[in-house]
Amino acid sequence: MKRVFARCLLVLMCLGVCGAALAEGYVMAIPPQYDDGREFSEGLAAVRVGEWGTEKWGFIDKAGKEVISLQYDYAGDFHDGLAVVMVDDGETSRWGFIDKTGKEVVSPQYGEVGDFRDGLATVRVGDEETGKWGFINGTGKEVVPPRYDSIGDWFDDEAGFHDGLAMVWIGDRETDWFQNAGKWGFIDKAGEEVVPVEYDKVGRFREGLVGVIKDGLLGFVDETGAVVIPLTYVYDNPWFSVVESYQMDFVPFFSEGLAAIWGGDAHNGQYGYIDKEGNVVIPFAYDYAAPFSEGLAYVSEGGALVFDDPTKDGKYGFIDKTGEVVVPLVYDCDYSDCGGIILEQYFYDGFAKASKGTVFPTNMKYGMIDRTGTVVVPMAYDWVWHHGWHWNFYGRLALVGLGWDRGGWESRGLVDETGKEVVAVGYYDDIGPFSEGLARVWHGASKDEYGQIEYGTGAYGFIDTTGKEVVPCIFDNARDFSEGLAAVLVDGKWGYIAIAE
């Protein structure tokens, strides 16, 4: 009788918890039981038990069933049906791949690997300093033998083939890599060097062409390696380190049929635009010019692009592809803001970030404009993100904020395309990017004696694009929704929630 009573009590308790959860808009789909749990990918999620030095990784399905036993020292996400796994004997880490049944398709044998994309994955043989990179296919065959010192640029999270070609580099990693030395080129999926590995710098292919630099001169080659626009332009990029640090193209590229080019001394140090035949279609008349987006391009006058120089600030606006000014050059440049023209001041979904004020003394404010230059989000914020990195005006929302502390932006919120604050600035300590229509939010964080937010304090939940808190901030941590589930941390253990039907 006692056993029956206890079982009934347990059922009632579970019903109570589930009922409360349902009332809050979510259900606990997989109970908290793991020391770590990542996002679902291709129907499976990597989970971990054990702490540093004893941890083991495996995979569960959406029902919480352990489909691949927790036996690896590391496991990545599934891509193209295969996932990275690693084993470590305490001295050497060896990397390979498994399929969704747990079969080791490529036994752990490489010094480093990348995820599979379009049927191929990067692999490294040897150590980090002197090892060589190549490609394998889904059966483990080396289709491009490891012979390159790098594949992709520093910040290419998807290093590999793009439009059938892969960027490769040959040089000494100990000396050349940080001196911008060595040589770059492109190979095809057969390993043939389509663009010879002879250039000092290369960009990324856009619209069938790629910018290449040799001996300080810029030109463009096509996907056969033929030089389409001769290397005659002096390459100049005063923001080289800034652009690299923000994972953006630092070599000019074609966008919507045109490329922004610095004219050098021959054109009084001004920027203009050329077409794919190398013809100048918009004269060299601007102190800076950015790529076209949605038919418009950022251009500035009155100040050269010089990082952190208060004497170089100018005015910017937007031109169309005929060179006509569509948005007057009335907005204030902020070249000292790394998130300025490099990341944000492009049109996306009909809107662009804009700024008014001065950098020194600092009183620059940011808002949003539409394609006519009409201010739709007032110039009232210390910063605005609406695309780039993890944000866009997707869902008709932009991330805005006020202030700055040692841990990051101090107060943040969300505005819509009318300028209405969907989430009031400062209501949450943090707002993540939207995934599957929901964004992770953080509330109630503590601050240290310097006013810096202390991570690991407060609680996490989720909001929808209307700002409604769909999942209350009750979790110790959370990750984005993926394939209908989100990992959440409860009392030191990770489980998964789903939105209630």
Secondary structure as UniProt FT lines:
FT   HELIX           2..24
FT   STRAND          26..34
FT   STRAND          36..37
FT   TURN            42..43
FT   STRAND          44..49
FT   TURN            52..54
FT   STRAND          56..60
FT   TURN            62..63
FT   STRAND          66..72
FT   STRAND          74..79
FT   TURN            80..81
FT   STRAND          82..88
FT   STRAND          93..98
FT   TURN            100..101
FT   STRAND          104..110
FT   STRAND          112..113
FT   TURN            118..119
FT   STRAND          120..125
FT   TURN            128..130
FT   STRAND          132..137
FT   TURN            138..139
FT   STRAND          142..148
FT   STRAND          150..151
FT   TURN            154..155
FT   TURN            157..158
FT   STRAND          161..162
FT   TURN            163..164
FT   STRAND          165..170
FT   TURN            173..176
FT   HELIX           177..179
FT   STRAND          183..187
FT   TURN            189..190
FT   STRAND          193..199
FT   STRAND          201..202
FT   TURN            207..208
FT   STRAND          209..214
FT   TURN            215..216
FT   STRAND          217..222
FT   TURN            223..224
FT   STRAND          227..234
FT   TURN            238..239
FT   HELIX           240..245
FT   TURN            246..247
FT   STRAND          254..255
FT   TURN            256..257
FT   STRAND          258..262
FT   HELIX           264..267
FT   TURN            268..269
FT   STRAND          271..274
FT   TURN            276..277
FT   STRAND          280..286
FT   STRAND          288..293
FT   TURN            294..295
FT   STRAND          296..301
FT   TURN            307..308
FT   HELIX           310..312
FT   STRAND          315..319
FT   TURN            321..322
FT   STRAND          325..332
FT   TURN            335..336
FT   TURN            338..339
FT   HELIX           340..344
FT   TURN            349..350
FT   STRAND          351..356
FT   TURN            359..362
FT   STRAND          365..370
FT   TURN            371..372
FT   STRAND          375..381
FT   STRAND          383..385
FT   TURN            389..390
FT   HELIX           394..396
FT   STRAND          397..405
FT   TURN            406..407
FT   STRAND          408..416
FT   TURN            417..418
FT   STRAND          421..428
FT   STRAND          430..435
FT   TURN            436..437
FT   STRAND          438..443
FT   TURN            449..450
FT   TURN            455..456
FT   STRAND          459..464
FT   TURN            465..466
FT   STRAND          469..475
FT   STRAND          477..478
FT   TURN            483..484
FT   STRAND          485..490
FT   TURN            491..492
FT   STRAND          493..499
//
